């Protein structure tokens, strides 16, 4: 993921990137078991889960969770995808 690479380069270490990766993976496991957990968005097919300073946008079907976007909350909200 570009976010993990960015933080590794920005910090000169992969420690924070590894922490973020773990947070994203844990959140996805919870979402896989409870796909309606995230807040609805303006798109009825898309939900959003807050993970620290990031928003994880996803859609789900009966057999899969589809990550659509990961958005840092400090970015311009007007450019947010959903």
Contact map, one row per residue, 1 for C-alpha under 8 A:
1111100000000000000000000000000000000000000000000000000000000000000000000000000000
1111110000000000000000000000000000000000000000000000000000000000000000000000000000
1111111000000000100000000000000000000000000000000000000000000000000000000000000000
1111111100000100110110000000000000000000000000000000000000000000000000000000000000
1111111110000000100000000000000000000000000000000000000000000000000000000000000000
0111111111000000000000000000000000000000000000000000000000000000000000000000000000
0011111111111101100000000000000000000000000000000000000000000000000000000000000000
0001111111111111100000000000000000000000000000000000000000000000000000000000000000
0000111111111000000000000000000000000000000000000000000000000000000000000000000000
0000011111111000000000000000000000000000000000000000000000000000000000000000000000
0000001111111101000000000000000000000000000000000000000000000000000000000000000000
0000001111111100000000000000000000000000000000000000000000000000000000000000000000
0000001111111111100000000000000000000000000000000000000000000000000000000000000000
0001001100111111110000000000000000000000000000000000000000000000000000000000000000
0000000100001111111000000000000000000000000000000000000000000000000000000000000000
0000001100101111111100000000000000000000000000000000000000000000000000000000000000
0011101100001111111110000000000000000000000000000000000000000000000000000000000000
0001000000000111111111000000000000000000000000000000000000000000000000000000000000
0000000000000011111111100000000000000000000000000000000000000000000000000000000000
0001000000000001111111110000000000000000000000000000000000000000000000000000000000
0001000000000000111111111000000000000000000000000000000000000000000000000000000000
0000000000000000011111111100000000000000000000000000000000000000000000000000000000
0000000000000000001111111110000000000000000000000010000000000000000000000000000000
0000000000000000000111111111000000000000000000000010000000000000000000000000000000
0000000000000000000011111111100000000000000000000000000000000000000000000000000000
0000000000000000000001111111110000000000000000000000000000000000000000000000000000
0000000000000000000000111111111000000000000000000010000000000000000000000000000000
0000000000000000000000011111111100000000000000000000000000000000000000000000000000
0000000000000000000000001111111110000000000000000000000000000000000000000000000000
0000000000000000000000000111111111100000000000000000000000000000000000000000000000
0000000000000000000000000011111111111100000000000000000000000000100000000000000000
0000000000000000000000000001111111100000000000000000000000000001100000000000000000
0000000000000000000000000000111111100000000000000000000000000000000000000000000000
0000000000000000000000000000011111111000000000000000000000000000000000000000000000
0000000000000000000000000000011111111100000000000000000000010000100000000000000000
0000000000000000000000000000001001111110000000100000000000000000000000000000000000
0000000000000000000000000000001001111110000000001000000000000000000000000000000000
0000000000000000000000000000001000111111000000111100000000000000000000000000000000
0000000000000000000000000000000000011111100000111000000000000000000000000000000000
0000000000000000000000000000000000000111111101110000000000000000000000000000000000
0000000000000000000000000000000000000011111101110000000000000000000000000000000001
0000000000000000000000000000000000000001111101000000000000000000000000000000000001
0000000000000000000000000000000000000001111111100000000000000000000000000000000001
0000000000000000000000000000000000000001111111100000000000000000000000000000000000
0000000000000000000000000000000000000000001111100000000000110000000000000000000000
0000000000000000000000000000000000000001111111110000000011110000000000000000000001
0000000000000000000000000000000000010111101111111000000011100000000000000000000000
0000000000000000000000000000000000000111100001111100001111000000000000000000000000
0000000000000000000000000000000000001110000000111110001110000000000000000000000000
0000000000000000000000000000000000000100000000011111111100000000000000000000000000
0000000000000000000000110010000000000000000000001111111100000000000000000000000000
0000000000000000000000000000000000000000000000000111111000000000000000000000000000
0000000000000000000000000000000000000000000000000111111000000000000000011100000000
0000000000000000000000000000000000000000000000000111111100000000000001111000000000
0000000000000000000000000000000000000000000000011111111110000000000001111000000000
0000000000000000000000000000000000000000000000011110011111000000001111100000000000
0000000000000000000000000000000000000000000001111000001111100000001111100000000001
0000000000000000000000000000000000000000000001110000000111110000111110000000000000
0000000000000000000000000000000000000000000011100000000011111000111100000000000000
0000000000000000000000000000000000100000000011000000000001111111110000000000000000
0000000000000000000000000000000000000000000000000000000000111111100000000000000000
0000000000000000000000000000000000000000000000000000000000011111000000000000000000
0000000000000000000000000000000000000000000000000000000000011111100000000000000000
0000000000000000000000000000000100000000000000000000000000011111110000000000000000
0000000000000000000000000000001100100000000000000000000001111011111000000000000000
0000000000000000000000000000000000000000000000000000000001110001111100000000000000
0000000000000000000000000000000000000000000000000000000111100000111111000000000000
0000000000000000000000000000000000000000000000000000000111100000011111000000000000
0000000000000000000000000000000000000000000000000000000111000000001111100000000010
0000000000000000000000000000000000000000000000000000011110000000001111110000000000
0000000000000000000000000000000000000000000000000000011110000000000011111010000100
0000000000000000000000000000000000000000000000000000111000000000000001111110000000
0000000000000000000000000000000000000000000000000000111000000000000000111111100000
0000000000000000000000000000000000000000000000000000100000000000000000011111100000
0000000000000000000000000000000000000000000000000000000000000000000000111111101000
0000000000000000000000000000000000000000000000000000000000000000000000001111111100
0000000000000000000000000000000000000000000000000000000000000000000000001111111100
0000000000000000000000000000000000000000000000000000000000000000000000000001111100
0000000000000000000000000000000000000000000000000000000000000000000000000011111110
0000000000000000000000000000000000000000000000000000000000000000000000100001111111
0000000000000000000000000000000000000000000000000000000000000000000010000000001111
0000000000000000000000000000000000000000111001000000000010000000000000000000000111
